[in-house]
Amino acid sequence: MSARTDRAEIEAVFEQLARAHADHDAHTIAETYAADAVIYDLAPPLGRQGMTHDSVAAWLAGWEGPILIDMRDVILTVEGEMAFLSAFSRMRGRQGGEDQDMWYRSTICLRKTSGRWRIVCDHSSVPFYMDGSYRAAVDLKP
């Protein structure tokens, strides 16, 4: 398989994830991850292993309407059966009757197993203000 084909398949994974978030499709989101994926996402705890349908469905239930997720400044490196992506990600939607719009940093590793690319490590983060408040800097934009 060519590097160009692998890149196209990985890009399709992220397009599928974006549609699944907009459609509140917990099954598709969870299936995009390897069963033993390491997850460091924005919500507590500090880390966990695996992305389950139930945890995704519970998170989606807190949103009203579609969740829009976009990436920009994407850097994608593919080497054999492993791929590494870094990007600025934007998440928009409605939660608790209020519009949400925030940028965060994404670092994602994928592995190709049985002909399919799956996420094996997903690390999302926001910087924090080092002024003593330690507030998350969710107001930043690239």
MDAnalysis code that builds the backbone (N, CA, C; Angstrom):
import MDAnalysis as mda
import numpy as np

u = mda.Universe.empty(426, n_residues=142, atom_resindex=np.repeat(np.arange(142), 3), trajectory=True)
u.add_TopologyAttr("name", ["N", "CA", "C"] * 142)
u.add_TopologyAttr("resid", np.arange(1, 143))
u.add_TopologyAttr("resname", ["MET", "SER", "ALA", "ARG", "THR", "ASP", "ARG", "ALA", "GLU", "ILE", "GLU", "ALA", "VAL", "PHE", "GLU", "GLN", "LEU", "ALA", "ARG", "ALA", "HIS", "ALA", "ASP", "HIS", "ASP", "ALA", "HIS", "THR", "ILE", "ALA", "GLU", "THR", "TYR", "ALA", "ALA", "ASP", "ALA", "VAL", "ILE", "TYR", "ASP", "LEU", "ALA", "PRO", "PRO", "LEU", "GLY", "ARG", "GLN", "GLY", "MET", "THR", "HIS", "ASP", "SER", "VAL", "ALA", "ALA", "TRP", "LEU", "ALA", "GLY", "TRP", "GLU", "GLY", "PRO", "ILE", "LEU", "ILE", "ASP", "MET", "ARG", "ASP", "VAL", "ILE", "LEU", "THR", "VAL", "GLU", "GLY", "GLU", "MET", "ALA", "PHE", "LEU", "SER", "ALA", "PHE", "SER", "ARG", "MET", "ARG", "GLY", "ARG", "GLN", "GLY", "GLY", "GLU", "ASP", "GLN", "ASP", "MET", "TRP", "TYR", "ARG", "SER", "THR", "ILE", "CYS", "LEU", "ARG", "LYS", "THR", "SER", "GLY", "ARG", "TRP", "ARG", "ILE", "VAL", "CYS", "ASP", "HIS", "SER", "SER", "VAL", "PRO", "PHE", "TYR", "MET", "ASP", "GLY", "SER", "TYR", "ARG", "ALA", "ALA", "VAL", "ASP", "LEU", "LYS", "PRO"])
u.atoms.positions = np.array([
    [0.841, -1.170, 0.000],
    [0.000, 0.000, 0.000],
    [0.892, 1.242, 0.000],
    [0.511, 2.246, -0.724],
    [1.341, 3.436, -0.839],
    [1.103, 4.387, 0.332],
    [2.082, 5.229, 0.577],
    [1.949, 6.241, 1.632],
    [0.775, 7.158, 1.325],
    [0.538, 7.414, 0.058],
    [-0.582, 8.281, -0.333],
    [-1.921, 7.626, 0.039],
    [-2.039, 6.320, -0.173],
    [-3.256, 5.595, 0.189],
    [-3.446, 5.600, 1.700],
    [-2.357, 5.369, 2.454],
    [-2.449, 5.401, 3.916],
    [-2.894, 6.773, 4.404],
    [-2.322, 7.830, 3.853],
    [-2.711, 9.187, 4.242],
    [-4.192, 9.414, 3.965],
    [-4.663, 8.987, 2.813],
    [-6.082, 9.161, 2.462],
    [-6.975, 8.382, 3.424],
    [-6.549, 7.172, 3.797],
    [-7.341, 6.375, 4.748],
    [-7.383, 7.043, 6.119],
    [-6.266, 7.604, 6.561],
    [-6.227, 8.281, 7.854],
    [-7.080, 9.548, 7.818],
    [-6.988, 10.312, 6.760],
    [-7.831, 11.501, 6.617],
    [-9.309, 11.107, 6.657],
    [-9.651, 9.979, 6.047],
    [-11.043, 9.498, 6.073],
    [-11.471, 9.139, 7.495],
    [-10.551, 8.614, 8.314],
    [-10.865, 8.307, 9.715],
    [-11.292, 9.583, 10.437],
    [-10.558, 10.665, 10.229],
    [-10.885, 11.918, 10.927],
    [-12.138, 12.580, 10.365],
    [-12.389, 12.416, 9.085],
    [-13.653, 12.903, 8.519],
    [-14.824, 12.125, 9.109],
    [-14.664, 10.817, 9.259],
    [-15.693, 9.969, 9.857],
    [-15.931, 10.367, 11.317],
    [-14.866, 10.632, 12.053],
    [-14.996, 11.069, 13.449],
    [-15.751, 12.394, 13.538],
    [-15.437, 13.321, 12.652],
    [-16.127, 14.618, 12.657],
    [-17.620, 14.424, 12.411],
    [-17.986, 13.582, 11.432],
    [-19.412, 13.310, 11.160],
    [-20.071, 12.637, 12.352],
    [-19.360, 11.694, 12.977],
    [-19.925, 10.966, 14.111],
    [-20.192, 11.902, 15.287],
    [-19.320, 12.878, 15.521],
    [-19.572, 13.848, 16.589],
    [-20.785, 14.711, 16.251],
    [-20.875, 15.148, 15.014],
    [-22.014, 15.971, 14.599],
    [-23.321, 15.200, 14.722],
    [-23.274, 13.891, 14.454],
    [-24.476, 13.049, 14.486],
    [-24.715, 12.374, 15.833],
    [-23.846, 12.621, 16.809],
    [-23.931, 11.956, 18.128],
    [-23.908, 10.434, 17.977],
    [-23.024, 9.943, 17.149],
    [-22.903, 8.518, 16.861],
    [-21.807, 7.903, 17.739],
    [-22.176, 7.513, 18.946],
    [-21.213, 6.979, 19.917],
    [-20.548, 5.713, 19.410],
    [-21.271, 4.873, 18.720],
    [-20.721, 3.613, 18.225],
    [-19.539, 3.866, 17.289],
    [-19.720, 4.742, 16.306],
    [-18.656, 5.025, 15.343],
    [-17.452, 5.654, 16.024],
    [-17.696, 6.569, 16.962],
    [-16.577, 7.200, 17.679],
    [-15.786, 6.128, 18.419],
    [-16.448, 5.304, 19.199],
    [-15.763, 4.277, 19.993],
    [-15.020, 3.286, 19.100],
    [-15.594, 2.918, 17.970],
    [-14.984, 1.940, 17.067],
    [-13.736, 2.465, 16.363],
    [-13.533, 3.765, 16.397],
    [-12.363, 4.365, 15.764],
    [-11.109, 4.138, 16.600],
    [-11.297, 3.763, 17.854],
    [-10.195, 3.575, 18.796],
    [-9.884, 2.092, 18.986],
    [-8.603, 1.785, 19.171],
    [-8.212, 0.429, 19.561],
    [-8.749, 0.180, 20.967],
    [-9.037, -1.077, 21.276],
    [-9.611, -1.423, 22.583],
    [-8.706, -0.985, 23.731],
    [-7.397, -0.993, 23.516],
    [-6.456, -0.632, 24.576],
    [-5.865, 0.767, 24.388],
    [-6.548, 1.621, 23.637],
    [-6.048, 2.965, 23.369],
    [-5.801, 3.739, 24.661],
    [-4.732, 4.493, 24.670],
    [-4.421, 5.376, 25.791],
    [-5.070, 6.723, 25.500],
    [-5.892, 7.195, 26.444],
    [-6.652, 8.424, 26.235],
    [-6.270, 9.444, 27.300],
    [-5.791, 10.586, 26.852],
    [-5.552, 11.745, 27.714],
    [-6.396, 12.868, 27.131],
    [-7.677, 12.915, 27.521],
    [-8.536, 13.942, 26.929],
    [-8.718, 15.106, 27.883],
    [-9.590, 16.031, 27.510],
    [-9.731, 17.278, 28.250],
    [-10.423, 17.105, 29.597],
    [-11.312, 16.156, 29.704],
    [-12.062, 15.948, 30.953],
    [-11.297, 14.997, 31.874],
    [-11.506, 15.115, 33.188],
    [-10.894, 14.151, 34.114],
    [-11.369, 12.742, 33.793],
    [-10.594, 11.753, 34.158],
    [-9.364, 11.754, 34.954],
    [-8.162, 12.145, 34.115],
    [-6.972, 12.052, 34.689],
    [-5.757, 12.402, 33.956],
    [-5.545, 11.511, 32.742],
    [-5.978, 10.284, 32.840],
    [-5.837, 9.365, 31.725],
    [-6.694, 8.139, 31.936],
    [-6.918, 7.429, 30.842],
    [-7.690, 6.186, 30.905],
    [-7.300, 5.333, 29.718],
    [-7.779, 4.120, 29.724],
    [-7.484, 3.207, 28.630],
    [-8.786, 2.777, 27.994],
    [-8.850, 2.903, 26.684],
    [-10.025, 2.488, 25.926],
    [-11.083, 3.569, 25.838],
    [-11.824, 3.505, 24.766],
    [-12.918, 4.435, 24.495],
    [-14.164, 3.578, 24.345],
    [-15.015, 3.566, 25.346],
    [-16.186, 2.696, 25.306],
    [-17.415, 3.430, 24.775],
    [-18.320, 2.669, 24.222],
    [-19.574, 3.222, 23.729],
    [-20.293, 3.972, 24.839],
    [-20.368, 3.380, 26.037],
    [-21.106, 3.999, 27.139],
    [-20.498, 5.330, 27.570],
    [-19.171, 5.406, 27.655],
    [-18.550, 6.667, 28.066],
    [-18.748, 7.745, 26.996],
    [-18.676, 7.354, 25.737],
    [-18.899, 8.320, 24.655],
    [-20.356, 8.774, 24.652],
    [-21.289, 7.851, 24.793],
    [-22.718, 8.199, 24.804],
    [-23.034, 9.147, 25.956],
    [-22.443, 8.907, 27.123],
    [-22.687, 9.787, 28.274],
    [-22.161, 11.195, 27.991],
    [-20.990, 11.291, 27.362],
    [-20.434, 12.603, 27.036],
    [-21.295, 13.310, 25.984],
    [-21.709, 12.584, 24.958],
    [-22.535, 13.173, 23.904],
    [-23.863, 13.686, 24.452],
    [-24.399, 13.003, 25.456],
    [-25.700, 13.391, 26.030],
    [-25.662, 14.778, 26.661],
    [-24.492, 15.264, 26.998],
    [-24.371, 16.590, 27.592],
    [-24.373, 17.720, 26.573],
    [-24.487, 17.378, 25.315],
    [-24.479, 18.378, 24.232],
    [-25.843, 18.436, 23.567],
    [-26.257, 19.644, 23.215],
    [-27.522, 19.859, 22.511],
    [-27.204, 20.086, 21.033],
    [-27.644, 19.182, 20.199],
    [-27.379, 19.335, 18.776],
    [-25.983, 18.876, 18.404],
    [-25.565, 19.193, 17.183],
    [-24.290, 18.683, 16.676],
    [-23.090, 19.267, 17.413],
    [-22.046, 18.468, 17.498],
    [-20.751, 18.915, 17.991],
    [-19.863, 18.995, 16.752],
    [-19.353, 20.174, 16.485],
    [-18.529, 20.378, 15.302],
    [-17.066, 20.376, 15.709],
    [-16.292, 19.497, 15.110],
    [-14.866, 19.403, 15.399],
    [-14.094, 19.555, 14.098],
    [-13.190, 20.524, 14.085],
    [-12.343, 20.797, 12.925],
    [-10.892, 20.758, 13.373],
    [-10.001, 20.499, 12.431],
    [-8.564, 20.536, 12.703],
    [-7.901, 21.474, 11.704],
    [-6.865, 22.151, 12.190],
    [-6.064, 22.970, 11.274],
    [-4.599, 22.819, 11.642],
    [-3.745, 23.239, 10.743],
    [-2.299, 23.108, 10.915],
    [-1.928, 21.656, 11.215],
    [-2.548, 20.760, 10.481],
    [-2.342, 19.321, 10.685],
    [-0.972, 18.909, 10.155],
    [-0.243, 18.175, 10.993],
    [1.005, 17.543, 10.576],
    [0.789, 16.045, 10.730],
    [0.865, 15.320, 9.633],
    [0.633, 13.880, 9.629],
    [1.870, 13.176, 9.085],
    [2.389, 12.253, 9.883],
    [3.541, 11.449, 9.481],
    [3.123, 9.990, 9.510],
    [3.368, 9.289, 8.420],
    [3.022, 7.866, 8.324],
    [4.303, 7.087, 8.066],
    [4.547, 6.085, 8.904],
    [5.696, 5.194, 8.760],
    [5.211, 3.765, 8.928],
    [5.064, 3.068, 7.839],
    [4.622, 1.679, 7.910],
    [3.241, 1.563, 8.523],
    [3.149, 0.829, 9.628],
    [1.864, 0.563, 10.283],
    [1.524, 1.575, 11.373],
    [2.359, 2.610, 11.526],
    [2.135, 3.626, 12.555],
    [2.017, 5.003, 11.908],
    [1.196, 5.848, 12.527],
    [1.038, 7.222, 12.052],
    [0.928, 8.149, 13.260],
    [1.383, 9.365, 13.073],
    [1.410, 10.372, 14.122],
    [0.809, 11.651, 13.552],
    [-0.122, 12.242, 14.290],
    [-0.780, 13.466, 13.841],
    [-0.742, 14.485, 14.973],
    [-0.437, 15.723, 14.631],
    [-0.588, 16.820, 15.572],
    [-1.356, 17.923, 14.865],
    [-2.174, 18.647, 15.644],
    [-3.016, 19.677, 15.046],
    [-3.587, 20.570, 16.131],
    [-4.084, 21.712, 15.701],
    [-4.958, 22.515, 16.543],
    [-6.370, 22.078, 16.210],
    [-7.143, 21.745, 17.234],
    [-8.511, 21.284, 17.031],
    [-9.482, 22.313, 17.590],
    [-10.612, 22.440, 16.941],
    [-11.658, 23.358, 17.382],
    [-12.927, 22.553, 17.608],
    [-13.539, 22.760, 18.773],
    [-14.796, 22.088, 19.099],
    [-15.851, 23.153, 19.356],
    [-16.972, 23.006, 18.644],
    [-18.081, 23.949, 18.788],
    [-19.371, 23.179, 18.986],
    [-20.248, 23.756, 19.762],
    [-21.550, 23.147, 19.988],
    [-22.278, 23.889, 21.083],
    [-23.320, 23.262, 21.565],
    [-24.160, 23.880, 22.590],
    [-24.257, 22.937, 23.774],
    [-23.975, 23.472, 24.955],
    [-23.984, 22.702, 26.187],
    [-24.648, 23.537, 27.265],
    [-25.612, 22.951, 27.956],
    [-26.271, 23.681, 29.037],
    [-26.901, 24.982, 28.583],
    [-27.390, 25.015, 27.350],
    [-28.036, 26.213, 26.825],
    [-27.069, 27.299, 26.375],
    [-25.763, 27.024, 26.426],
    [-24.774, 28.023, 26.022],
    [-23.922, 27.511, 24.870],
    [-23.607, 28.424, 23.955],
    [-22.722, 28.077, 22.846],
    [-21.305, 27.893, 23.376],
    [-20.643, 26.858, 22.905],
    [-19.253, 26.572, 23.269],
    [-18.403, 26.645, 22.005],
    [-17.240, 27.206, 22.128],
    [-16.320, 27.323, 20.990],
    [-14.910, 27.408, 21.565],
    [-14.146, 26.353, 21.412],
    [-12.800, 26.368, 21.976],
    [-11.802, 25.648, 21.082],
    [-10.563, 26.105, 21.158],
    [-9.443, 25.479, 20.482],
    [-8.637, 24.701, 21.501],
    [-8.061, 23.590, 21.081],
    [-7.183, 22.809, 21.938],
    [-6.147, 22.123, 21.055],
    [-5.156, 21.536, 21.704],
    [-4.073, 20.868, 20.982],
    [-4.358, 19.374, 20.931],
    [-4.105, 18.775, 19.787],
    [-4.312, 17.336, 19.618],
    [-3.029, 16.664, 19.154],
    [-2.708, 15.557, 19.797],
    [-1.622, 14.688, 19.369],
    [-2.203, 13.280, 19.349],
    [-2.204, 12.665, 18.195],
    [-2.884, 11.383, 18.026],
    [-1.964, 10.406, 17.305],
    [-1.882, 9.198, 17.844],
    [-1.122, 8.131, 17.204],
    [-2.105, 7.065, 16.724],
    [-1.871, 6.551, 15.535],
    [-2.710, 5.505, 14.964],
    [-1.842, 4.317, 14.584],
    [-2.451, 3.138, 14.605],
    [-1.780, 1.910, 14.181],
    [-2.707, 1.190, 13.201],
    [-2.121, 0.659, 12.155],
    [-2.889, -0.100, 11.184],
    [-2.854, -1.567, 11.580],
    [-4.014, -2.122, 11.875],
    [-4.137, -3.513, 12.279],
    [-5.218, -4.164, 11.428],
    [-4.898, -5.299, 10.856],
    [-5.846, -6.015, 9.995],
    [-6.419, -5.100, 8.922],
    [-5.553, -4.248, 8.360],
    [-5.949, -3.390, 7.255],
    [-6.736, -2.156, 7.642],
    [-6.866, -1.871, 8.942],
    [-7.679, -0.738, 9.379],
    [-6.890, 0.163, 10.325],
    [-6.948, 1.472, 10.097],
    [-6.306, 2.439, 10.972],
    [-7.193, 2.707, 12.180],
    [-6.600, 2.565, 13.368],
    [-7.312, 2.868, 14.619],
    [-6.428, 3.743, 15.495],
    [-7.079, 4.573, 16.289],
    [-6.356, 5.438, 17.213],
    [-5.881, 4.594, 18.390],
    [-4.581, 4.703, 18.702],
    [-4.012, 3.963, 19.830],
    [-3.591, 4.896, 20.964],
    [-3.449, 6.170, 20.672],
    [-3.163, 7.162, 21.713],
    [-3.757, 8.496, 21.269],
    [-4.515, 9.113, 22.155],
    [-5.195, 10.385, 21.866],
    [-4.926, 11.322, 23.034],
    [-4.173, 12.385, 22.769],
    [-3.822, 13.344, 23.813],
    [-4.318, 14.723, 23.401],
    [-5.262, 15.250, 24.164],
    [-5.784, 16.596, 23.950],
    [-5.389, 17.450, 25.137],
    [-5.078, 18.712, 24.890],
    [-4.699, 19.580, 26.005],
    [-4.947, 21.035, 25.666],
    [-5.054, 21.829, 26.723],
    [-5.052, 23.285, 26.599],
    [-3.959, 23.798, 27.533],
    [-3.304, 24.889, 27.142],
    [-2.340, 25.466, 28.077],
    [-3.086, 26.091, 29.256],
    [-2.355, 26.433, 30.293],
    [-2.984, 27.121, 31.418],
    [-2.206, 28.389, 31.715],
    [-2.912, 29.348, 32.310],
    [-2.274, 30.614, 32.659],
    [-1.376, 30.415, 33.866],
    [-0.144, 30.831, 33.724],
    [0.848, 30.648, 34.783],
    [0.989, 31.922, 35.609],
    [-0.156, 32.561, 35.876],
    [-0.192, 33.791, 36.657],
    [-0.619, 33.539, 38.104],
    [-0.632, 32.274, 38.482],
    [-1.064, 31.906, 39.826],
    [-2.503, 31.439, 39.881],
    [-3.276, 31.748, 38.830],
    [-4.684, 31.321, 38.816],
    [-4.812, 29.881, 38.321],
    [-3.881, 29.440, 37.497],
    [-3.874, 28.105, 36.896],
    [-5.153, 27.810, 36.105],
    [-5.788, 28.857, 35.621],
    [-6.983, 28.701, 34.789],
    [-6.606, 28.132, 33.426],
    [-7.449, 27.243, 32.927],
    [-7.251, 26.733, 31.570],
    [-7.425, 27.875, 30.585],
    [-6.529, 27.952, 29.619],
    [-6.539, 29.040, 28.623],
    [-7.406, 28.637, 27.432],
    [-8.691, 28.494, 27.661],
    [-9.601, 28.054, 26.589],
    [-10.012, 29.201, 25.671],
    [-9.519, 30.393, 25.922],
    [-9.850, 31.547, 25.085],
    [-8.832, 31.788, 23.965],
    [-7.808, 30.945, 23.871],
    [-6.786, 31.106, 22.845],
    [-7.263, 30.612, 21.486],
    [-6.739, 31.245, 20.453],
    [-7.040, 30.843, 19.075],
    [-5.726, 30.803, 18.299],
    [-5.608, 29.869, 17.357],
    [-4.359, 29.826, 16.568],
    [-4.239, 31.027, 15.637],
])
